[in-house]
């Protein structure tokens, strides 16, 4: 997972920094979840990362419910 930590996109890093302002433990929990989600994307949707998946989710090009179902399965 160390390699993934180095691949955190700028928008995601900004989000995590905002979480850290509230609580260092919150940032840690979010980071772990996001790193697991990134690993899922690497394994199942190589064309996306934590940042690039946002627009397809917003435009419903990618179904958020199906993606999350695959992630938790």
Phi, psi and omega in degrees: 000346179300319180299319181296323180300326180283348184257016182290119182295157184304315181296323179290319177299319177299316178300313181296323177296323178292326176293323180296327178299328179276318184192128178296325180289326176297316178302316181299315180296315178298318181298316179300313179298317180293323178294322176294320178294321177297319178298320176300314179298320178300322183278331190238341182213069188302340182281356182238154167229185184302330182269317186286343179283344185297312182296313177300329176289317180295322182271002180064020171295325174248130180283116184299322182291319178293318180297313179294324177298317178296322181295317183276348180282000000 
